[in-house]
Amino acid sequence: NIYGGQIEIGWLRDTFSEPGNYSTEVERIRYARTYIIEMIEGYLMMELLRNLVHLRWLLKLVDFRAAVEFSWGSAVLATLYREMCGAMPLNKAKIGEFG
């Protein structure tokens, strides 16, 4: 269920649920990736439709060692600015009394 490069977060939760005591290392890694994706999409880079997560974040978590090299703060700010632009009416020239 991929929609324009996005996947349903509920599907991820259902498919890669919390591993049990006898889970394999692969199951634990898959769960960890799902959990991180939920944190990225749910807290850091919220989209207007919170039930979908973009696959670009999943690709960044293929190698956990490389993930620490990314500038996550810059990505969060870029997402914030993009969402602010999307929330602003196109015909609006000023915000408040300034400008």
VMD Tcl script that builds the backbone (N, CA, C; Angstrom):
set m [mol new atoms 297]
animate dup $m
set s [atomselect $m all]
$s set {name element resname resid chain x y z} {
  {N N ASN 1 A 0.836 -1.193 0.000}
  {CA C ASN 1 A 0.000 0.000 0.000}
  {C C ASN 1 A 0.874 1.248 0.000}
  {N N ILE 2 A 1.437 1.540 -1.157}
  {CA C ILE 2 A 2.288 2.721 -1.302}
  {C C ILE 2 A 1.521 3.749 -2.116}
  {N N TYR 3 A 1.467 4.978 -1.580}
  {CA C TYR 3 A 0.728 6.067 -2.212}
  {C C TYR 3 A 1.699 7.210 -2.479}
  {N N GLY 4 A 2.156 7.343 -3.713}
  {CA C GLY 4 A 3.041 8.445 -4.064}
  {C C GLY 4 A 4.297 8.513 -3.221}
  {N N GLY 5 A 4.922 7.398 -2.963}
  {CA C GLY 5 A 6.143 7.377 -2.159}
  {C C GLY 5 A 5.893 7.356 -0.666}
  {N N GLN 6 A 4.638 7.196 -0.255}
  {CA C GLN 6 A 4.305 7.144 1.164}
  {C C GLN 6 A 3.615 5.829 1.477}
  {N N ILE 7 A 3.766 5.398 2.725}
  {CA C ILE 7 A 3.177 4.139 3.165}
  {C C ILE 7 A 2.400 4.391 4.451}
  {N N GLU 8 A 1.369 3.612 4.670}
  {CA C GLU 8 A 0.539 3.792 5.872}
  {C C GLU 8 A 1.313 3.379 7.117}
  {N N ILE 9 A 1.337 4.266 8.103}
  {CA C ILE 9 A 2.051 3.981 9.347}
  {C C ILE 9 A 1.385 2.837 10.101}
  {N N GLY 10 A 0.065 2.716 9.981}
  {CA C GLY 10 A -0.642 1.605 10.626}
  {C C GLY 10 A -0.211 0.258 10.078}
  {N N TRP 11 A 0.044 0.196 8.777}
  {CA C TRP 11 A 0.522 -1.048 8.175}
  {C C TRP 11 A 1.897 -1.415 8.737}
  {N N LEU 12 A 2.757 -0.408 8.884}
  {CA C LEU 12 A 4.074 -0.673 9.469}
  {C C LEU 12 A 3.949 -1.207 10.888}
  {N N ARG 13 A 3.093 -0.568 11.685}
  {CA C ARG 13 A 2.894 -1.014 13.074}
  {C C ARG 13 A 2.381 -2.453 13.132}
  {N N ASP 14 A 1.410 -2.758 12.260}
  {CA C ASP 14 A 0.816 -4.109 12.264}
  {C C ASP 14 A 1.794 -5.163 11.759}
  {N N THR 15 A 2.581 -4.809 10.751}
  {CA C THR 15 A 3.484 -5.772 10.132}
  {C C THR 15 A 4.732 -6.002 10.968}
  {N N PHE 16 A 5.254 -4.953 11.571}
  {CA C PHE 16 A 6.491 -5.060 12.347}
  {C C PHE 16 A 6.219 -4.696 13.801}
  {N N SER 17 A 5.380 -5.488 14.440}
  {CA C SER 17 A 4.993 -5.213 15.823}
  {C C SER 17 A 6.145 -5.514 16.778}
  {N N GLU 18 A 5.941 -5.151 18.034}
  {CA C GLU 18 A 6.982 -5.324 19.049}
  {C C GLU 18 A 7.397 -6.785 19.144}
  {N N PRO 19 A 8.701 -7.049 19.059}
  {CA C PRO 19 A 9.163 -8.441 19.083}
  {C C PRO 19 A 9.022 -9.063 20.465}
  {N N GLY 20 A 8.848 -10.360 20.470}
  {CA C GLY 20 A 8.727 -11.094 21.723}
  {C C GLY 20 A 10.080 -11.528 22.256}
  {N N ASN 21 A 10.059 -12.335 23.299}
  {CA C ASN 21 A 11.289 -12.792 23.940}
  {C C ASN 21 A 12.140 -13.665 23.023}
  {N N TYR 22 A 11.518 -14.378 22.116}
  {CA C TYR 22 A 12.239 -15.327 21.264}
  {C C TYR 22 A 12.356 -14.823 19.824}
  {N N SER 23 A 12.387 -13.526 19.654}
  {CA C SER 23 A 12.469 -12.965 18.306}
  {C C SER 23 A 13.905 -13.052 17.776}
  {N N THR 24 A 14.002 -13.020 16.476}
  {CA C THR 24 A 15.318 -13.054 15.844}
  {C C THR 24 A 15.901 -11.648 15.789}
  {N N GLU 25 A 17.173 -11.566 15.468}
  {CA C GLU 25 A 17.820 -10.258 15.356}
  {C C GLU 25 A 17.198 -9.444 14.223}
  {N N VAL 26 A 16.841 -10.110 13.136}
  {CA C VAL 26 A 16.208 -9.422 12.001}
  {C C VAL 26 A 14.875 -8.814 12.430}
  {N N GLU 27 A 14.086 -9.534 13.207}
  {CA C GLU 27 A 12.798 -9.010 13.688}
  {C C GLU 27 A 13.007 -7.806 14.589}
  {N N ARG 28 A 14.030 -7.846 15.443}
  {CA C ARG 28 A 14.315 -6.716 16.330}
  {C C ARG 28 A 14.769 -5.490 15.542}
  {N N ILE 29 A 15.576 -5.703 14.499}
  {CA C ILE 29 A 16.030 -4.587 13.663}
  {C C ILE 29 A 14.856 -3.979 12.915}
  {N N ARG 30 A 13.986 -4.810 12.376}
  {CA C ARG 30 A 12.805 -4.297 11.664}
  {C C ARG 30 A 11.918 -3.499 12.597}
  {N N TYR 31 A 11.729 -3.998 13.818}
  {CA C TYR 31 A 10.920 -3.270 14.787}
  {C C TYR 31 A 11.582 -1.928 15.132}
  {N N ALA 32 A 12.895 -1.923 15.310}
  {CA C ALA 32 A 13.606 -0.685 15.647}
  {C C ALA 32 A 13.446 0.347 14.532}
  {N N ARG 33 A 13.537 -0.084 13.283}
  {CA C ARG 33 A 13.354 0.841 12.164}
  {C C ARG 33 A 11.934 1.407 12.153}
  {N N THR 34 A 10.959 0.545 12.393}
  {CA C THR 34 A 9.567 0.996 12.425}
  {C C THR 34 A 9.360 2.009 13.548}
  {N N TYR 35 A 9.926 1.733 14.710}
  {CA C TYR 35 A 9.794 2.628 15.855}
  {C C TYR 35 A 10.432 3.987 15.563}
  {N N ILE 36 A 11.610 3.979 14.951}
  {CA C ILE 36 A 12.291 5.231 14.611}
  {C C ILE 36 A 11.487 6.008 13.578}
  {N N ILE 37 A 10.949 5.306 12.588}
  {CA C ILE 37 A 10.109 5.964 11.577}
  {C C ILE 37 A 8.903 6.623 12.243}
  {N N GLU 38 A 8.282 5.936 13.193}
  {CA C GLU 38 A 7.146 6.527 13.902}
  {C C GLU 38 A 7.564 7.781 14.646}
  {N N MET 39 A 8.735 7.769 15.264}
  {CA C MET 39 A 9.206 8.947 15.992}
  {C C MET 39 A 9.518 10.094 15.037}
  {N N ILE 40 A 10.175 9.781 13.919}
  {CA C ILE 40 A 10.495 10.821 12.937}
  {C C ILE 40 A 9.215 11.453 12.419}
  {N N GLU 41 A 8.297 10.628 11.997}
  {CA C GLU 41 A 7.079 11.137 11.361}
  {C C GLU 41 A 6.081 11.685 12.378}
  {N N GLY 42 A 6.046 11.132 13.570}
  {CA C GLY 42 A 5.063 11.550 14.555}
  {C C GLY 42 A 5.453 12.751 15.383}
  {N N TYR 43 A 6.761 12.976 15.546}
  {CA C TYR 43 A 7.202 14.051 16.429}
  {C C TYR 43 A 8.081 15.081 15.734}
  {N N LEU 44 A 8.998 14.633 14.892}
  {CA C LEU 44 A 9.965 15.558 14.307}
  {C C LEU 44 A 9.500 16.190 13.012}
  {N N MET 45 A 8.927 15.381 12.122}
  {CA C MET 45 A 8.583 15.874 10.788}
  {C C MET 45 A 7.155 15.511 10.442}
  {N N MET 46 A 6.240 16.075 11.200}
  {CA C MET 46 A 4.836 15.742 11.009}
  {C C MET 46 A 4.326 16.255 9.669}
  {N N GLU 47 A 3.588 15.440 9.002}
  {CA C GLU 47 A 2.915 15.813 7.763}
  {C C GLU 47 A 1.469 16.150 8.114}
  {N N LEU 48 A 0.772 16.797 7.190}
  {CA C LEU 48 A -0.626 17.141 7.444}
  {C C LEU 48 A -1.478 15.889 7.601}
  {N N LEU 49 A -1.199 14.870 6.816}
  {CA C LEU 49 A -1.896 13.593 6.942}
  {C C LEU 49 A -1.001 12.650 7.739}
  {N N ARG 50 A -1.237 12.538 9.027}
  {CA C ARG 50 A -0.329 11.830 9.914}
  {C C ARG 50 A -0.409 10.316 9.794}
  {N N ASN 51 A -1.265 9.786 8.948}
  {CA C ASN 51 A -1.366 8.344 8.822}
  {C C ASN 51 A -0.432 7.799 7.747}
  {N N LEU 52 A 0.292 8.686 7.029}
  {CA C LEU 52 A 1.231 8.253 6.000}
  {C C LEU 52 A 2.642 8.701 6.360}
  {N N VAL 53 A 3.619 7.862 6.051}
  {CA C VAL 53 A 5.019 8.189 6.279}
  {C C VAL 53 A 5.746 8.058 4.941}
  {N N HIS 54 A 6.620 9.018 4.659}
  {CA C HIS 54 A 7.329 9.001 3.390}
  {C C HIS 54 A 8.450 7.966 3.438}
  {N N LEU 55 A 8.620 7.246 2.357}
  {CA C LEU 55 A 9.626 6.187 2.290}
  {C C LEU 55 A 11.056 6.719 2.298}
  {N N ARG 56 A 11.249 8.009 2.043}
  {CA C ARG 56 A 12.616 8.546 2.060}
  {C C ARG 56 A 13.261 8.372 3.429}
  {N N TRP 57 A 12.446 8.407 4.498}
  {CA C TRP 57 A 13.017 8.248 5.843}
  {C C TRP 57 A 13.414 6.804 6.083}
  {N N LEU 58 A 12.675 5.881 5.533}
  {CA C LEU 58 A 13.025 4.469 5.679}
  {C C LEU 58 A 14.355 4.164 4.990}
  {N N LEU 59 A 14.589 4.788 3.846}
  {CA C LEU 59 A 15.850 4.574 3.130}
  {C C LEU 59 A 17.041 5.091 3.926}
  {N N LYS 60 A 16.831 6.106 4.751}
  {CA C LYS 60 A 17.916 6.644 5.579}
  {C C LYS 60 A 18.275 5.708 6.730}
  {N N LEU 61 A 17.409 4.747 7.036}
  {CA C LEU 61 A 17.647 3.850 8.165}
  {C C LEU 61 A 18.128 2.463 7.746}
  {N N VAL 62 A 18.518 2.318 6.487}
  {CA C VAL 62 A 19.011 1.016 6.031}
  {C C VAL 62 A 20.273 0.651 6.799}
  {N N ASP 63 A 21.158 1.611 6.973}
  {CA C ASP 63 A 22.401 1.389 7.721}
  {C C ASP 63 A 22.397 2.334 8.922}
  {N N PHE 64 A 22.238 1.779 10.122}
  {CA C PHE 64 A 22.159 2.607 11.323}
  {C C PHE 64 A 23.436 3.418 11.545}
  {N N ARG 65 A 24.587 2.864 11.180}
  {CA C ARG 65 A 25.849 3.591 11.382}
  {C C ARG 65 A 25.907 4.842 10.503}
  {N N ALA 66 A 25.364 4.761 9.306}
  {CA C ALA 66 A 25.372 5.921 8.412}
  {C C ALA 66 A 24.322 6.943 8.814}
  {N N ALA 67 A 23.258 6.516 9.495}
  {CA C ALA 67 A 22.163 7.424 9.863}
  {C C ALA 67 A 22.620 8.536 10.795}
  {N N VAL 68 A 23.645 8.282 11.602}
  {CA C VAL 68 A 24.117 9.317 12.527}
  {C C VAL 68 A 24.872 10.422 11.798}
  {N N GLU 69 A 25.267 10.181 10.563}
  {CA C GLU 69 A 26.004 11.171 9.779}
  {C C GLU 69 A 25.099 12.205 9.133}
  {N N PHE 70 A 23.793 11.945 9.069}
  {CA C PHE 70 A 22.866 12.869 8.424}
  {C C PHE 70 A 22.602 14.071 9.315}
  {N N SER 71 A 22.291 15.186 8.689}
  {CA C SER 71 A 21.955 16.408 9.412}
  {C C SER 71 A 20.453 16.406 9.685}
  {N N TRP 72 A 20.042 15.723 10.741}
  {CA C TRP 72 A 18.621 15.562 11.048}
  {C C TRP 72 A 17.986 16.894 11.416}
  {N N GLY 73 A 18.726 17.773 12.083}
  {CA C GLY 73 A 18.185 19.080 12.441}
  {C C GLY 73 A 17.817 19.899 11.214}
  {N N SER 74 A 18.668 19.859 10.202}
  {CA C SER 74 A 18.378 20.577 8.961}
  {C C SER 74 A 17.144 20.009 8.277}
  {N N ALA 75 A 17.002 18.699 8.313}
  {CA C ALA 75 A 15.831 18.062 7.699}
  {C C ALA 75 A 14.551 18.459 8.432}
  {N N VAL 76 A 14.627 18.544 9.754}
  {CA C VAL 76 A 13.458 18.947 10.540}
  {C C VAL 76 A 13.073 20.388 10.200}
  {N N LEU 77 A 14.061 21.287 10.129}
  {CA C LEU 77 A 13.763 22.682 9.787}
  {C C LEU 77 A 13.201 22.819 8.378}
  {N N ALA 78 A 13.761 22.085 7.418}
  {CA C ALA 78 A 13.250 22.144 6.051}
  {C C ALA 78 A 11.804 21.676 5.987}
  {N N THR 79 A 11.485 20.625 6.739}
  {CA C THR 79 A 10.107 20.120 6.783}
  {C C THR 79 A 9.181 21.160 7.420}
  {N N LEU 80 A 9.633 21.787 8.488}
  {CA C LEU 80 A 8.847 22.825 9.153}
  {C C LEU 80 A 8.553 23.978 8.196}
  {N N TYR 81 A 9.566 24.453 7.484}
  {CA C TYR 81 A 9.366 25.558 6.556}
  {C C TYR 81 A 8.440 25.168 5.414}
  {N N ARG 82 A 8.570 23.950 4.906}
  {CA C ARG 82 A 7.697 23.496 3.824}
  {C C ARG 82 A 6.252 23.446 4.300}
  {N N GLU 83 A 6.023 22.947 5.508}
  {CA C GLU 83 A 4.669 22.877 6.046}
  {C C GLU 83 A 4.106 24.268 6.304}
  {N N MET 84 A 4.944 25.201 6.756}
  {CA C MET 84 A 4.471 26.570 6.981}
  {C C MET 84 A 4.069 27.218 5.667}
  {N N CYS 85 A 4.848 26.988 4.622}
  {CA C CYS 85 A 4.499 27.540 3.302}
  {C C CYS 85 A 3.191 26.942 2.796}
  {N N GLY 86 A 2.991 25.657 3.046}
  {CA C GLY 86 A 1.758 25.009 2.613}
  {C C GLY 86 A 0.539 25.493 3.372}
  {N N ALA 87 A 0.736 25.980 4.599}
  {CA C ALA 87 A -0.383 26.449 5.416}
  {C C ALA 87 A -0.757 27.893 5.111}
  {N N MET 88 A 0.112 28.599 4.433}
  {CA C MET 88 A -0.112 30.005 4.139}
  {C C MET 88 A -0.930 30.156 2.855}
  {N N PRO 89 A -1.957 30.994 2.853}
  {CA C PRO 89 A -2.718 31.231 1.615}
  {C C PRO 89 A -1.819 31.814 0.532}
  {N N LEU 90 A -2.022 31.394 -0.698}
  {CA C LEU 90 A -1.168 31.826 -1.799}
  {C C LEU 90 A -1.286 33.316 -2.095}
  {N N ASN 91 A -2.437 33.927 -1.833}
  {CA C ASN 91 A -2.630 35.340 -2.151}
  {C C ASN 91 A -2.228 36.266 -0.988}
  {N N LYS 92 A -1.686 35.745 0.058}
  {CA C LYS 92 A -1.293 36.540 1.226}
  {C C LYS 92 A 0.104 37.124 1.015}
  {N N ALA 93 A 0.229 38.450 1.115}
  {CA C ALA 93 A 1.517 39.107 0.918}
  {C C ALA 93 A 2.196 39.439 2.234}
  {N N LYS 94 A 1.423 39.676 3.309}
  {CA C LYS 94 A 1.972 40.085 4.594}
  {C C LYS 94 A 1.416 39.190 5.695}
  {N N ILE 95 A 2.184 39.120 6.768}
  {CA C ILE 95 A 1.711 38.434 7.962}
  {C C ILE 95 A 1.628 39.491 9.062}
  {N N GLY 96 A 0.473 39.691 9.626}
  {CA C GLY 96 A 0.298 40.672 10.687}
  {C C GLY 96 A 0.497 42.090 10.184}
  {N N GLU 97 A 1.092 42.930 11.022}
  {CA C GLU 97 A 1.290 44.344 10.714}
  {C C GLU 97 A 2.671 44.633 10.140}
  {N N PHE 98 A 3.506 43.611 9.998}
  {CA C PHE 98 A 4.885 43.848 9.593}
  {C C PHE 98 A 5.052 43.584 8.103}
  {N N GLY 99 A 6.059 44.201 7.507}
  {CA C GLY 99 A 6.457 43.919 6.129}
  {C C GLY 99 A 5.726 44.725 5.178}
}
mol reanalyze $m
mol bondsrecalc $m
mol representation Tube
mol addrep $m
